[in-house]
């Protein structure tokens, strides 16, 4: 079979959908006015922001005034965590998170540790799940925030957020969730989850990079992370990325409309992958819980090197990841794989395959056959 071009790293980023591209084009070419200006050219961009905010809020069960546009999930995570912590600067307060968070959360917490905050990193089981009991044991009067991701970016595990927020609500402690891998792929409703803040990133569900949002429950106080102008209700300075925001709202609505159909297609791809691997007798284990993000699967191959596998697959035109793409320049073993205690004979040979709606069964067959050839 000749070299193909198979993209199987949608957890890293997704192609921008045609409808999102078309919606963005208007605000890149014609309606380019600054939405904060007072002249006529500003009216259409200002209206577009208002409509996009309303549309996104409706999808996640929020009010429009609870949606704040950001440059992406990383900024939203930083704002949620640091913005809460800065309200208690100089006080020894506690923030609780998990040991398998995205580095946008982990590095923010490590930064706050240097400032004197007490950070607790909850352990996870072999599936990457946090127990409600472990959270409850760590809560005290000094706890100001709990931040646990909705879905893990490496192993796809969906956390039982509702069970955790039931506990934090009793203690009246704010709860933030990094939902970057979840929004646009599974139903996400802030009221059902019981969260006070939620981060999302547009390029994970068919929109452009450099755009995202933070949901912040009405009445919850945060310190601004970005200082300057009076944009985003005075909470986040900087001229809004109108084209990006419009594309994000269109892509999110499109993802929701096609979610059931997409989930069924992705399940078929994952089943094809597993059955093909089994039929060829490839020695591997699958990481994460049964309830995971559709189309994403972490696989550890026995006595193999993940980086070698990635490059050999790349030569065949197959794009995958050894874990989180934003950490792909590191040769260290992933903190997530360590936390779930992947056996030593498998841990180095871990790849993440994350399929999208454009992937086909034939492509999955080619990936499996390529793995068999490479692994010998």
C-alpha positions as CSV (number, residue, x, y, z in Angstrom):
1,X,0.0,0.0,0.0
2,X,1.5,3.4,-0.9
3,X,2.1,6.2,1.5
4,X,-1.1,7.8,2.7
5,X,-2.1,10.9,4.6
6,X,-4.0,9.7,7.7
7,X,-4.6,12.1,10.5
8,X,-5.3,10.4,13.8
9,X,-4.4,13.0,16.3
10,X,-7.7,15.0,16.7
11,X,-7.2,15.2,20.5
12,X,-4.2,17.6,19.7
13,X,-6.2,19.7,17.2
14,X,-8.9,19.3,14.7
15,X,-9.4,20.6,11.1
16,X,-11.4,23.8,10.9
17,X,-14.9,22.9,9.6
18,X,-16.0,24.3,6.3
19,X,-19.0,26.1,8.0
20,X,-16.7,27.7,10.6
21,X,-14.3,28.8,7.8
22,X,-17.2,30.4,5.9
23,X,-18.5,32.2,9.0
24,X,-15.1,33.5,9.9
25,X,-14.4,34.8,6.4
26,X,-16.9,37.6,6.7
27,X,-15.2,39.0,9.8
28,X,-11.7,38.7,8.3
29,X,-12.5,40.4,5.0
30,X,-15.4,42.8,5.3
31,X,-16.7,43.1,8.9
32,X,-13.3,43.8,10.5
33,X,-14.3,46.7,12.7
34,X,-13.3,46.8,16.4
35,X,-16.4,45.8,18.4
36,X,-15.5,48.3,21.1
37,X,-15.6,51.2,18.7
38,X,-18.6,53.6,18.4
39,X,-18.8,53.9,14.6
40,X,-21.0,52.0,12.2
41,X,-18.3,49.5,11.1
42,X,-18.2,48.2,14.7
43,X,-21.9,47.3,14.9
44,X,-21.8,44.0,13.0
45,X,-18.8,42.6,15.0
46,X,-20.3,43.7,18.2
47,X,-23.6,42.0,17.3
48,X,-21.7,38.8,16.2
49,X,-20.0,38.6,19.6
50,X,-23.3,38.9,21.4
51,X,-24.9,36.2,19.3
52,X,-21.9,33.9,19.6
53,X,-21.9,34.4,23.4
54,X,-25.6,33.5,23.6
55,X,-25.2,30.5,21.3
56,X,-22.3,29.0,23.3
57,X,-24.0,29.7,26.6
58,X,-27.1,27.9,25.4
59,X,-25.1,24.8,24.4
60,X,-23.6,24.4,27.9
61,X,-26.6,25.5,29.9
62,X,-25.2,28.9,31.0
63,X,-26.3,32.5,30.7
64,X,-24.5,34.7,28.1
65,X,-23.0,37.0,30.8
66,X,-21.3,33.9,32.3
67,X,-19.2,33.3,29.1
68,X,-15.9,35.1,28.8
69,X,-13.9,34.8,25.6
70,X,-10.2,33.9,25.9
71,X,-7.2,33.0,23.7
72,X,-7.8,29.3,24.4
73,X,-8.0,26.6,27.1
74,X,-4.6,27.4,28.5
75,X,-5.6,31.0,29.3
76,X,-9.0,29.9,30.7
77,X,-7.3,27.4,33.0
78,X,-4.7,29.9,34.1
79,X,-7.4,32.5,34.8
80,X,-9.7,30.2,36.7
81,X,-6.9,29.0,39.0
82,X,-4.7,32.1,39.4
83,X,-7.7,34.5,39.4
84,X,-9.1,32.7,42.4
85,X,-5.7,32.4,44.2
86,X,-4.9,36.1,43.7
87,X,-7.9,37.0,45.7
88,X,-6.1,35.4,48.7
89,X,-2.6,36.7,48.0
90,X,-0.5,36.5,51.1
91,X,-2.7,34.0,52.9
92,X,-1.8,30.3,53.2
93,X,-4.7,28.8,51.3
94,X,-5.2,25.4,49.7
95,X,-6.1,24.4,46.1
96,X,-6.9,20.8,45.3
97,X,-6.4,19.3,41.9
98,X,-5.5,15.9,40.4
99,X,-2.2,14.3,39.5
100,X,-3.2,13.8,35.9
101,X,-4.3,17.4,34.9
102,X,-3.2,19.2,31.8
103,X,0.0,21.2,32.3
104,X,-2.0,24.4,32.0
105,X,-3.4,23.4,35.3
106,X,-0.4,21.7,36.9
107,X,2.0,24.5,36.0
108,X,-0.4,27.1,37.3
109,X,-0.6,25.3,40.6
110,X,3.2,24.8,40.8
111,X,3.6,28.6,40.2
112,X,1.2,29.2,43.1
113,X,3.1,26.8,45.3
114,X,6.1,29.1,44.9
115,X,3.9,31.9,46.2
116,X,3.1,30.0,49.3
117,X,-0.2,28.3,48.4
118,X,-0.8,24.7,49.6
119,X,-1.4,22.6,46.6
120,X,-2.8,19.0,46.9
121,X,-2.5,16.6,44.0
122,X,-5.1,13.9,44.3
123,X,-4.1,10.4,43.2
124,X,-6.0,8.4,40.6
125,X,-6.7,4.7,40.2
126,X,-5.4,2.6,37.3
127,X,-8.2,4.0,35.1
128,X,-7.3,7.6,35.9
129,X,-10.4,8.1,38.1
130,X,-10.4,10.2,41.3
131,X,-12.4,8.9,44.3
132,X,-14.8,11.2,46.0
133,X,-13.5,10.0,49.3
134,X,-10.0,11.1,48.6
135,X,-11.3,14.6,47.8
136,X,-13.5,14.8,50.9
137,X,-10.5,13.9,53.1
138,X,-8.5,16.9,51.8
139,X,-11.2,19.6,52.1
140,X,-10.9,22.0,55.0
141,X,-11.5,25.6,55.9
142,X,-8.4,26.8,54.0
143,X,-9.5,25.3,50.7
144,X,-10.4,28.0,48.1
145,X,-10.7,26.0,44.9
146,X,-10.9,22.4,43.5
147,X,-9.9,22.0,39.8
148,X,-10.4,18.6,38.2
149,X,-10.5,18.0,34.4
150,X,-13.7,16.6,32.9
151,X,-11.8,14.4,30.4
152,X,-8.1,13.5,30.3
153,X,-6.2,14.6,27.2
154,X,-3.9,11.6,27.1
155,X,-6.0,8.6,28.1
156,X,-9.5,10.0,27.4
157,X,-11.0,9.0,30.8
158,X,-14.1,11.0,31.7
159,X,-14.1,11.9,35.4
160,X,-17.2,11.6,37.6
161,X,-17.4,15.3,38.1
162,X,-20.9,15.3,39.5
163,X,-19.9,13.1,42.4
164,X,-17.1,15.5,43.2
165,X,-19.1,18.7,43.0
166,X,-21.8,17.2,45.3
167,X,-19.1,17.3,48.0
168,X,-17.7,20.7,47.2
169,X,-21.1,22.3,47.2
170,X,-21.7,21.1,50.8
171,X,-18.5,23.0,51.8
172,X,-19.3,25.9,49.5
173,X,-16.0,25.6,47.7
174,X,-15.8,26.7,44.0
175,X,-15.1,23.9,41.5
176,X,-13.3,24.4,38.2
177,X,-13.1,21.8,35.4
178,X,-10.8,21.8,32.4
179,X,-13.3,20.6,29.8
180,X,-11.0,21.3,26.8
181,X,-11.2,17.6,25.6
182,X,-14.9,17.3,26.3
183,X,-16.8,20.3,24.9
184,X,-18.0,19.5,21.4
185,X,-17.5,15.8,21.9
186,X,-19.9,14.8,24.7
187,X,-22.9,16.6,26.2
188,X,-21.6,19.2,28.7
189,X,-24.0,21.1,30.9
190,X,-22.6,23.2,33.7
191,X,-25.7,22.8,35.8
192,X,-25.8,19.1,35.5
193,X,-22.0,18.9,36.3
194,X,-22.5,21.4,39.2
195,X,-19.3,23.3,38.3
196,X,-18.6,27.0,39.0
197,X,-16.0,27.4,36.2
198,X,-15.3,25.6,33.0
199,X,-12.6,26.0,30.4
200,X,-12.9,25.2,26.6
201,X,-10.8,25.6,23.5
202,X,-12.2,26.1,20.0
203,X,-9.6,24.2,18.0
204,X,-10.5,20.9,19.8
205,X,-14.0,20.9,18.0
206,X,-13.5,22.2,14.5
207,X,-12.7,25.9,15.0
208,X,-9.5,27.9,14.8
209,X,-6.6,28.0,17.2
210,X,-6.2,30.9,19.5
211,X,-9.8,31.0,20.7
212,X,-11.6,29.7,23.7
213,X,-13.8,30.6,26.6
214,X,-14.1,30.4,30.4
215,X,-17.5,29.8,31.9
216,X,-17.7,31.6,35.3
217,X,-20.8,31.3,37.4
218,X,-22.6,34.5,38.0
219,X,-21.6,36.0,41.4
220,X,-18.2,34.2,41.6
221,X,-15.4,36.7,42.1
222,X,-12.0,36.3,40.3
223,X,-9.1,38.7,39.8
224,X,-8.6,39.5,36.1
225,X,-5.6,37.8,34.5
226,X,-5.4,40.3,31.6
227,X,-5.4,44.0,32.5
228,X,-6.0,46.8,30.1
229,X,-9.3,47.7,28.5
230,X,-12.8,47.1,29.6
231,X,-13.7,44.2,27.2
232,X,-15.5,41.1,28.4
233,X,-17.7,42.9,30.9
234,X,-14.5,44.5,32.4
235,X,-13.0,41.1,33.3
236,X,-10.7,40.3,30.4
237,X,-8.9,43.0,28.6
238,X,-7.9,42.9,24.9
239,X,-9.7,43.4,21.6
240,X,-11.8,40.3,21.0
241,X,-10.9,37.8,18.2
242,X,-14.3,38.3,16.5
243,X,-13.6,35.9,13.6
244,X,-12.3,33.2,16.0
245,X,-15.3,33.6,18.3
246,X,-17.8,33.4,15.5
247,X,-16.1,30.3,14.1
248,X,-16.1,28.7,17.6
249,X,-19.8,29.2,18.0
250,X,-20.6,27.8,14.6
251,X,-18.3,24.8,15.1
252,X,-19.7,24.1,18.5
253,X,-23.3,24.1,17.3
254,X,-22.4,21.9,14.3
255,X,-20.6,19.5,16.7
256,X,-23.7,19.2,18.9
257,X,-26.0,18.6,15.9
258,X,-23.8,15.8,14.6
259,X,-22.7,14.4,18.0
260,X,-24.7,11.2,18.1
261,X,-23.8,10.4,14.5
262,X,-20.2,11.1,15.1
263,X,-20.0,9.1,18.3
264,X,-21.4,6.1,16.5
265,X,-18.9,6.4,13.7
266,X,-16.0,6.8,16.1
267,X,-17.1,3.8,18.1
268,X,-17.0,1.7,14.9
269,X,-13.4,2.9,14.3
270,X,-12.2,2.1,17.8
271,X,-13.9,-1.4,17.6
272,X,-12.2,-2.0,14.2
273,X,-8.8,-1.0,15.7
274,X,-9.2,-3.3,18.7
275,X,-10.4,-6.2,16.6
276,X,-7.6,-5.8,14.1
277,X,-4.9,-5.6,16.8
278,X,-6.3,-8.7,18.5
279,X,-6.5,-10.6,15.2
280,X,-2.9,-9.9,14.4
281,X,-1.8,-10.9,18.0
282,X,-0.2,-7.5,18.7
283,X,0.9,-7.4,22.4
284,X,-0.5,-4.3,24.0
285,X,-2.7,-2.9,26.7
286,X,-5.3,-0.1,26.6
287,X,-5.2,2.7,29.1
288,X,-8.0,4.6,30.8
289,X,-11.6,3.9,31.8
290,X,-14.3,2.4,29.7
291,X,-16.1,5.7,29.7
292,X,-13.8,7.9,27.6
293,X,-13.9,10.6,25.0
294,X,-15.3,9.1,21.7
295,X,-12.6,8.2,19.2
296,X,-9.6,8.6,21.5
297,X,-7.6,5.6,22.7
298,X,-4.3,5.3,24.5
299,X,-2.4,2.1,23.6
300,X,0.8,0.8,25.2
301,X,2.8,-1.8,23.2
302,X,5.0,-4.3,25.0
303,X,8.8,-3.7,24.9
304,X,8.5,-0.9,22.3
305,X,9.5,2.8,22.1
306,X,6.6,5.2,21.5
307,X,8.8,7.8,19.8
308,X,10.2,5.2,17.3
309,X,6.6,4.0,16.6
310,X,5.5,7.6,16.0
311,X,8.3,8.3,13.5
312,X,7.9,5.0,11.7
313,X,4.1,5.6,11.3
314,X,4.8,9.2,10.2
315,X,7.0,7.8,7.4
316,X,3.9,5.9,6.2
317,X,1.8,9.1,6.3
318,X,0.1,8.4,9.7
319,X,-0.1,11.2,12.2
320,X,-0.5,10.1,15.9
321,X,0.9,11.2,19.2
322,X,2.9,9.7,22.0
323,X,0.7,11.4,24.5
324,X,-0.2,15.1,24.8
325,X,0.9,16.9,21.7
326,X,1.7,20.0,23.7
327,X,4.3,17.9,25.5
328,X,5.6,16.1,22.5
329,X,9.1,17.7,22.7
330,X,9.8,15.9,26.0
331,X,11.3,12.4,26.1
332,X,10.2,11.9,29.7
333,X,7.5,9.4,30.5
334,X,4.1,11.1,30.8
335,X,3.0,12.0,34.3
336,X,-0.4,10.5,33.4
337,X,1.0,7.1,32.6
338,X,3.1,7.2,35.8
339,X,0.0,8.1,37.8
340,X,-2.1,5.2,36.5
341,X,0.9,2.8,36.9
342,X,1.2,1.4,33.4
343,X,3.5,-1.7,33.7
344,X,7.2,-1.0,33.0
345,X,7.3,-3.4,30.0
346,X,4.6,-1.4,28.3
347,X,4.9,2.2,29.5
348,X,7.6,3.3,27.0
349,X,5.6,2.1,24.0
350,X,2.6,4.3,24.4
351,X,0.7,6.0,21.6
352,X,-2.5,8.0,21.5
353,X,-4.8,7.5,18.6
354,X,-7.6,10.0,18.3
355,X,-9.9,9.7,15.3
356,X,-12.3,12.2,13.8
357,X,-15.4,12.0,11.6
358,X,-13.4,12.1,8.4
359,X,-11.4,8.9,9.3
360,X,-12.5,5.7,7.7
361,X,-12.4,1.9,8.5
362,X,-9.9,1.5,5.6
363,X,-7.5,4.0,7.3
364,X,-7.8,2.1,10.6
365,X,-7.0,-1.1,8.9
366,X,-3.9,0.5,7.3
367,X,-2.8,1.8,10.8
368,X,-3.1,-1.6,12.3
369,X,-1.3,-3.3,9.5
370,X,1.5,-0.7,9.7
371,X,1.8,-1.3,13.5
372,X,2.1,-5.0,12.9
373,X,4.8,-4.5,10.3
374,X,6.8,-2.1,12.5
375,X,6.6,-4.2,15.6
376,X,7.7,-7.2,13.7
